[in-house]
Amino acid sequence: MEQSAGKLKEPMYRIVATALWVVLQIMKLLRETGHRPVATAPPLWKSRSAPLLIVPIGFLLSAVASHAAGDIGIIKGADQFEFVYRVKLPEITGEACVWIPLAKTDSFQTVTVEELNVPMKWEKAHDREYGNDICVLHPQPEDSGKTIEVRYRVVRKEKAPYPANNAEAARYLRPEKLVPIDETFRTLAEKAAAGKTDDLDRAKALYDHVMGRMRYDKSGTGWGRGDAKYACDVRTGNCTDFHSYFIALARSIGIPARFAIGATIPADRNEGTIEGYHCWAEFLADGRWVPVDISEAWKNPKLADYYFGHNPANRFELTKGRDLVIDPEPESGPINFLAYPLLEMDGEVVKPETTFMFRRIGA
């Protein structure tokens, strides 16, 4: 809910009030122990009481700054939270199989599985191309209505451009089922990046092109599949469509680009339900992978410069890549992308009830 100008949100008000109370208590303590008033005191860094004052004030200012960043949807630096991934199985009336993503630790997130509640036999599988961990289970009729729950503890760092392994580049120039490389994308990309010679500048031109051409709109049908042609033609969609279009454009002019999906952890509250998945992209330039989040930039234009080159700390990655090839393989073929579970029953895709929840640690 928006606040009127000059009015602090309630959680922010409590932080500021607490900070002032602590400072007043410290000042009172200094007076009672014979220290001089601030006006006549020596410079703070020369006082033996400085550590007493600096540590709590620094901590509180850090908390205020972190919350202020959260007011516009981003948390910089680092974030810590519990994340609950919960799936309720529907009635099982035939031969069924379920594929559920299992998050992994990488350079930007440390993931600990605190609880893995799968009340039936299951196995861990990996997709062949990207190495994602996947929980595979074969529910029986007696498993109807059962709940699968994975509870994670996550420490996540803000992501900025980071060194790339050049051997990876070729993989991310190849087309995918819904992210083709053809003359349409090549023509659009060359026009958007005309006059740019550096890959970073060319990618920024494509980023601006997608922001200007697309509109975040989940009405109608066809959106949400990460279909680059759909996004190009209809010019609307969600995060999967924005980033698939960007990736197709980038690859068409020789810039490696890739896809990842997970969730955004709300910055304006410290616990509750998360409304759906979120995805982003990265491209390779000057020997570094550069993160971009174009759909969030579209929704928050003041953050457009930030989202070209950053993912905030309040993110949680579940899987990487598209067209995931897994053994056992779904009858529907390679998995387009995996955030929500894929459930097939008698060869038909069924959508189980899925809930994401979180609780910020130390808040």
Backbone torsions as a table, in degrees:
resi	resn	phi	psi	omega
1	MET	NA	135.2	-178.6
2	GLU	-73.1	148.2	178.0
3	GLN	-108.1	147.5	176.5
4	SER	-68.4	157.1	-176.7
5	ALA	-57.2	134.6	176.7
6	GLY	82.3	-2.0	-178.6
7	LYS	-103.0	125.0	-178.1
8	LEU	-81.3	143.8	171.7
9	LYS	-66.8	153.2	-173.7
10	GLU	-57.3	-47.1	178.8
11	PRO	-60.4	-38.5	178.9
12	MET	-65.3	-40.4	178.8
13	TYR	-60.2	-42.2	-179.8
14	ARG	-63.9	-39.5	179.7
15	ILE	-62.5	-47.9	-178.7
16	VAL	-63.7	-43.7	179.8
17	ALA	-61.4	-41.6	178.3
18	THR	-64.1	-41.9	179.3
19	ALA	-59.9	-45.5	-179.9
20	LEU	-63.8	-41.2	-179.8
21	TRP	-62.3	-44.1	-179.4
22	VAL	-63.8	-43.0	179.2
23	VAL	-60.9	-43.2	178.9
24	LEU	-62.8	-39.6	178.9
25	GLN	-65.3	-38.4	178.7
26	ILE	-66.2	-42.8	178.6
27	MET	-62.1	-40.5	178.1
28	LYS	-62.3	-42.9	178.9
29	LEU	-62.0	-41.9	179.9
30	LEU	-63.7	-40.3	178.6
31	ARG	-64.9	-43.4	-177.5
32	GLU	-66.4	-25.5	-179.5
33	THR	-96.0	12.4	172.2
34	GLY	90.7	9.0	178.2
35	HIS	-76.0	150.8	-178.3
36	ARG	-72.3	155.5	175.2
37	PRO	-58.7	158.4	-176.7
38	VAL	-56.7	-37.7	-175.4
39	ALA	-63.0	-29.2	-177.2
40	THR	-112.1	4.0	-177.3
41	ALA	-75.6	155.0	174.8
42	PRO	-68.8	167.5	177.8
43	PRO	-51.3	142.5	-172.6
44	LEU	-56.9	-38.9	-176.7
45	TRP	-69.9	-11.1	177.8
46	LYS	-96.0	-7.5	-176.5
47	SER	-88.0	140.2	176.4
48	ARG	-68.8	-16.3	179.1
49	SER	-85.9	-5.2	-174.9
50	ALA	-54.8	-46.5	-178.6
51	PRO	-58.5	-36.8	179.0
52	LEU	-58.8	-38.5	-174.5
53	LEU	-85.0	-41.7	-173.2
54	ILE	-67.6	-43.6	-173.9
55	VAL	-60.7	-54.3	-178.8
56	PRO	-66.5	-37.5	-179.6
57	ILE	-66.6	-42.3	178.4
58	GLY	-61.4	-42.1	178.7
59	PHE	-61.9	-44.3	-177.7
60	LEU	-69.2	-39.1	177.1
61	LEU	-64.1	-36.8	177.2
62	SER	-62.5	-42.3	178.8
63	ALA	-63.1	-42.5	179.3
64	VAL	-63.1	-44.1	-179.2
65	ALA	-63.6	-41.6	179.7
66	SER	-62.0	-42.7	-179.5
67	HIS	-67.4	-38.1	179.7
68	ALA	-61.3	-40.3	177.0
69	ALA	-62.7	-38.4	-179.7
70	GLY	-64.1	-23.9	-179.1
71	ASP	-62.1	-24.2	179.5
72	ILE	-110.9	20.5	171.2
73	GLY	93.2	-1.7	-178.3
74	ILE	-125.4	147.8	171.4
75	ILE	-121.6	122.9	-179.4
76	LYS	-92.9	164.4	177.8
77	GLY	82.5	-97.4	-177.7
78	ALA	-147.4	158.6	177.1
79	ASP	-141.9	148.5	177.9
80	GLN	-131.2	135.5	-177.0
81	PHE	-161.0	159.8	166.8
82	GLU	-95.9	140.2	179.9
83	PHE	-127.5	128.0	179.8
84	VAL	-112.1	125.6	177.5
85	TYR	-110.6	112.9	-172.8
86	ARG	-124.9	132.3	179.1
87	VAL	-128.4	128.5	174.7
88	LYS	-106.2	121.7	-177.5
89	LEU	-72.7	142.2	174.0
90	PRO	-78.0	-173.9	174.8
91	GLU	-67.2	127.2	-178.6
92	ILE	-95.1	112.5	-175.1
93	THR	-116.3	1.8	-179.2
94	GLY	-157.0	-164.6	178.8
95	GLU	-71.3	121.7	-172.7
96	ALA	-128.7	152.7	173.9
97	CYS	-146.7	142.7	-178.5
98	VAL	-128.7	136.7	175.5
99	TRP	-117.5	121.4	-176.8
100	ILE	-124.3	130.0	179.7
101	PRO	-68.7	144.9	174.4
102	LEU	-120.5	115.1	-175.8
103	ALA	-65.0	150.9	-177.9
104	LYS	-126.6	158.6	172.7
105	THR	-75.9	139.9	171.8
106	ASP	-143.6	-163.0	-175.4
107	SER	-67.4	-18.5	-175.2
108	PHE	-116.7	-6.6	175.3
109	GLN	-143.6	135.5	174.4
110	THR	-105.7	116.8	-171.8
111	VAL	-113.8	125.7	174.3
112	THR	-119.5	127.2	176.1
113	VAL	-83.6	109.5	-179.4
114	GLU	-82.0	-32.5	-179.0
115	GLU	-153.2	133.5	177.3
116	LEU	-129.4	100.5	-175.7
117	ASN	-107.5	97.9	178.2
118	VAL	-123.4	96.6	-171.8
119	PRO	-79.1	44.6	176.9
120	MET	-166.5	170.4	-179.6
121	LYS	-67.5	137.2	179.2
122	TRP	-148.9	167.7	178.1
123	GLU	-138.8	153.7	176.1
124	LYS	-96.6	127.8	178.4
125	ALA	-120.6	169.2	178.4
126	HIS	-134.6	140.3	173.8
127	ASP	-76.6	152.9	-169.7
128	ARG	-72.0	-32.9	-170.3
129	GLU	-90.0	-41.5	-170.4
130	TYR	-112.9	-10.3	177.2
131	GLY	74.3	21.1	175.6
132	ASN	-64.3	142.1	174.1
133	ASP	-86.2	135.7	-176.1
134	ILE	-138.6	131.5	175.5
135	CYS	-86.9	122.9	-179.4
136	VAL	-116.8	127.7	179.1
137	LEU	-136.8	156.5	-178.1
138	HIS	-122.3	82.7	-176.9
139	PRO	-66.9	146.7	177.5
140	GLN	-106.5	168.1	180.0
141	PRO	-51.6	-35.5	179.7
142	GLU	-70.6	-9.7	177.5
143	ASP	-91.6	0.7	179.5
144	SER	-54.1	132.9	176.9
145	GLY	81.5	-4.4	-179.8
146	LYS	-72.6	156.6	-178.3
147	THR	-112.2	131.0	171.7
148	ILE	-102.4	131.5	-178.0
149	GLU	-138.7	131.6	173.6
150	VAL	-119.5	125.8	179.7
151	ARG	-113.4	118.7	-177.9
152	TYR	-108.2	151.8	165.3
153	ARG	-113.8	126.3	-170.1
154	VAL	-129.0	133.8	167.1
155	VAL	-113.6	118.0	-173.9
156	ARG	-119.7	136.0	177.7
157	LYS	-104.7	146.5	172.8
158	GLU	-58.9	139.4	-176.7
159	LYS	-105.6	130.3	174.4
160	ALA	-126.2	176.4	178.8
161	PRO	-52.1	138.0	-175.5
162	TYR	-141.7	156.6	-173.1
163	PRO	-59.3	141.8	-179.4
164	ALA	-108.9	153.9	170.3
165	ASN	-91.4	112.4	-174.1
166	ASN	-60.3	-20.5	178.8
167	ALA	-67.1	-19.1	-179.1
168	GLU	-78.9	-17.9	-168.3
169	ALA	-56.4	-46.1	-174.4
170	ALA	-60.9	-37.8	-179.7
171	ARG	-57.4	-36.5	-172.9
172	TYR	-96.8	19.0	169.2
173	LEU	-109.0	-5.2	-177.9
174	ARG	-82.0	148.0	176.8
175	PRO	-73.6	163.0	174.5
176	GLU	-128.0	169.7	-173.2
177	LYS	-52.9	-46.7	-177.9
178	LEU	-106.0	7.8	176.5
179	VAL	-130.1	74.0	-177.6
180	PRO	-79.0	168.5	172.0
181	ILE	-121.1	113.9	-179.5
182	ASP	-143.7	-177.9	-174.9
183	GLU	-64.7	-31.3	179.6
184	THR	-61.9	-49.5	180.0
185	PHE	-66.9	-38.9	-179.2
186	ARG	-63.5	-42.5	-179.5
187	THR	-65.0	-44.7	178.9
188	LEU	-63.2	-43.0	-178.3
189	ALA	-66.6	-43.3	-179.8
190	GLU	-64.5	-37.5	178.3
191	LYS	-67.0	-44.0	-178.2
192	ALA	-65.5	-36.1	-174.6
193	ALA	-99.2	13.0	-177.7
194	ALA	-56.2	134.3	178.9
195	GLY	86.9	-7.7	179.0
196	LYS	-98.5	136.5	-179.2
197	THR	-114.5	-29.1	179.6
198	ASP	-83.7	138.5	-177.4
199	ASP	-61.5	-33.6	178.2
200	LEU	-64.6	-43.8	179.2
201	ASP	-67.9	-38.7	179.0
202	ARG	-65.1	-41.3	178.3
203	ALA	-65.2	-37.5	177.5
204	LYS	-64.0	-37.2	177.1
205	ALA	-64.6	-39.0	177.4
206	LEU	-67.5	-40.6	176.8
207	TYR	-57.1	-48.3	179.7
208	ASP	-65.7	-36.8	178.4
209	HIS	-62.3	-46.3	-179.7
210	VAL	-63.5	-43.0	178.4
211	MET	-60.4	-38.9	-178.0
212	GLY	-77.6	-30.7	-175.6
213	ARG	-87.4	-36.8	-173.7
214	MET	-89.9	159.8	172.1
215	ARG	-134.5	131.6	179.5
216	TYR	-73.7	109.3	-173.6
217	ASP	-155.9	119.1	-177.9
218	LYS	-105.9	31.0	176.6
219	SER	-90.1	160.0	178.9
220	GLY	76.1	-157.7	-179.5
221	THR	-124.4	160.0	176.7
222	GLY	103.0	-20.7	-179.9
223	TRP	-80.0	164.5	173.3
224	GLY	83.7	7.3	178.4
225	ARG	-103.7	-4.5	-175.5
226	GLY	66.9	42.6	-177.4
227	ASP	-97.1	106.8	-174.6
228	ALA	-64.5	-37.8	178.9
229	LYS	-66.4	-42.3	176.6
230	TYR	-58.3	-46.9	-179.0
231	ALA	-61.9	-41.2	-178.9
232	CYS	-64.9	-41.2	-175.8
233	ASP	-80.4	-46.6	-174.2
234	VAL	-86.1	-28.0	176.6
235	ARG	67.3	22.5	174.6
236	THR	-137.2	168.3	176.4
237	GLY	151.3	-169.2	178.1
238	ASN	-107.1	-163.5	-174.6
239	CYS	-59.7	-36.1	-179.3
240	THR	-64.5	-37.0	-178.1
241	ASP	-73.3	-43.4	176.4
242	PHE	-54.9	-50.4	-171.6
243	HIS	-78.6	-28.6	174.5
244	SER	-66.3	-40.3	177.5
245	TYR	-62.5	-45.7	178.6
246	PHE	-60.7	-44.8	-177.8
247	ILE	-63.5	-42.3	178.9
248	ALA	-62.3	-42.5	178.1
249	LEU	-62.4	-47.5	-177.2
250	ALA	-61.3	-49.5	-178.4
251	ARG	-63.0	-32.6	-176.3
252	SER	-66.3	-20.9	176.8
253	ILE	-115.4	24.5	170.4
254	GLY	84.2	16.9	176.7
255	ILE	-101.6	113.3	177.9
256	PRO	-59.6	138.4	179.7
257	ALA	-148.7	150.6	-176.5
258	ARG	-145.2	168.5	-168.0
259	PHE	-120.4	143.1	172.1
260	ALA	-143.7	154.0	-175.8
261	ILE	-142.6	148.6	179.3
262	GLY	-173.6	-119.7	-177.5
263	ALA	-151.5	153.5	169.8
264	THR	-94.4	129.2	176.9
265	ILE	-89.3	119.3	-176.5
266	PRO	-53.3	138.2	-179.9
267	ALA	-94.1	-17.5	-173.8
268	ASP	-94.9	3.4	174.6
269	ARG	-152.6	166.1	-171.4
270	ASN	-111.0	1.3	175.1
271	GLU	-165.8	164.1	176.7
272	GLY	132.4	-167.6	-178.7
273	THR	-87.5	144.9	176.5
274	ILE	-105.0	130.0	-176.5
275	GLU	-86.9	81.9	171.2
276	GLY	88.9	176.9	-178.6
277	TYR	-82.0	172.0	170.0
278	HIS	-147.4	147.6	179.8
279	CYS	-131.7	168.2	-178.5
280	TRP	-153.1	-179.3	-178.8
281	ALA	-137.1	167.4	172.8
282	GLU	-139.2	148.1	174.0
283	PHE	-129.1	159.2	-176.1
284	LEU	-102.5	124.2	177.5
285	ALA	-151.1	136.2	177.1
286	ASP	54.2	37.0	176.6
287	GLY	75.5	14.7	-179.2
288	ARG	-134.0	146.1	169.5
289	TRP	-83.1	129.2	-176.7
290	VAL	-114.7	116.8	180.0
291	PRO	-76.7	146.1	174.6
292	VAL	-139.1	148.1	175.4
293	ASP	-136.3	88.2	-169.3
294	ILE	-78.2	-34.7	-179.8
295	SER	-67.0	-38.4	176.6
296	GLU	-69.3	-35.8	176.6
297	ALA	-64.0	-38.2	178.2
298	TRP	-62.5	-40.3	-178.9
299	LYS	-76.1	-24.1	-178.8
300	ASN	-131.7	76.3	-173.8
301	PRO	-56.7	-28.0	178.9
302	LYS	-66.6	-17.6	179.8
303	LEU	-102.6	11.0	-176.5
304	ALA	-59.3	-40.4	178.8
305	ASP	-67.2	-37.9	179.5
306	TYR	-64.3	-45.7	-175.4
307	TYR	-72.9	-9.7	169.1
308	PHE	-91.8	89.5	-179.7
309	GLY	118.9	0.1	-179.9
310	HIS	-144.3	148.3	159.1
311	ASN	-120.1	128.4	-179.8
312	PRO	-66.8	169.6	-177.1
313	ALA	-70.7	-23.0	-179.2
314	ASN	-85.9	63.1	175.0
315	ARG	-134.3	156.1	175.4
316	PHE	-141.1	118.6	-177.9
317	GLU	-93.1	130.8	178.1
318	LEU	-99.4	-48.1	-179.6
319	THR	-147.0	165.3	175.6
320	LYS	-118.4	150.2	166.5
321	GLY	87.9	173.2	-179.4
322	ARG	-126.5	165.2	177.5
323	ASP	52.6	55.3	-175.6
324	LEU	-73.0	125.0	179.4
325	VAL	-101.1	120.7	-172.3
326	ILE	-132.0	147.5	173.0
327	ASP	-116.4	114.2	8.0
328	PRO	-75.7	142.3	-177.1
329	GLU	-89.8	139.8	175.5
330	PRO	-62.0	151.5	176.9
331	GLU	-65.4	-24.6	178.9
332	SER	-78.1	-1.9	176.7
333	GLY	96.7	-167.2	179.4
334	PRO	-52.9	145.0	-177.0
335	ILE	-79.3	126.6	-178.1
336	ASN	-53.1	-58.9	168.1
337	PHE	-157.9	160.6	-171.9
338	LEU	-128.7	104.5	172.1
339	ALA	-125.6	-62.6	168.9
340	TYR	-74.4	155.6	178.7
341	PRO	-67.5	151.1	171.7
342	LEU	-103.1	123.2	177.5
343	LEU	-121.7	124.2	173.8
344	GLU	-114.2	134.7	176.7
345	MET	-131.1	119.3	-174.4
346	ASP	52.2	38.8	176.2
347	GLY	82.0	-2.6	179.3
348	GLU	-104.4	141.2	178.8
349	VAL	-78.6	129.1	178.6
350	VAL	-122.9	135.4	-178.9
351	LYS	-94.2	111.4	177.3
352	PRO	-79.2	160.7	176.4
353	GLU	-70.3	122.5	-175.3
354	THR	-127.7	135.0	-178.8
355	THR	-131.8	133.4	171.4
356	PHE	-108.5	133.1	176.3
357	MET	-135.5	159.9	179.5
358	PHE	-147.8	161.1	171.1
359	ARG	-145.2	120.5	-178.9
360	ARG	-73.4	136.7	-177.2
361	ILE	-90.6	133.4	177.2
362	GLY	81.0	8.2	-178.8
363	ALA	-86.1	NA	NA
